[in-house]
């Protein structure tokens, strides 16, 4: 796996992976107006994205219908540099006519405890990860 990063202008950086896909990074410091998410925001998005892929895959293998799915994350960073994440809470919300809360909760547990590489990296750095699962019936 490899990527490269190039400064575009101001503090905006464009990252490109080996397949040519890009991610933009920026910062909102020192009166700079951000044009993209910060690297730390993108790390949180990666945490949620990694776990989402696991949960969706598990539910689809169980042949569950997914009408809507979202993960909302609230995180706290240390006050001192390097200001790492010290806690993160993930709220998984699934809308499905045939999945149960127990199935969703188990899929989340498997993601957090076994499969999600991003979660493992957060936890190994000392970040406490908590989570909850919510299921809605489609309207």
Secondary structure, DSSP 4 states (H G I P E B T S, - for coil): --EEEEEEETTEEEEEETTS-EEEE----TTPPPSS--HHHHHHHHHHHHHHHHHHHHHHHTT---SEEEEEEEEEE-SSTT--EEEEEEEEEEE-SS--HHHHHHHHHHIIIII-HHHHHHHHTT-EEEEEEEEE---
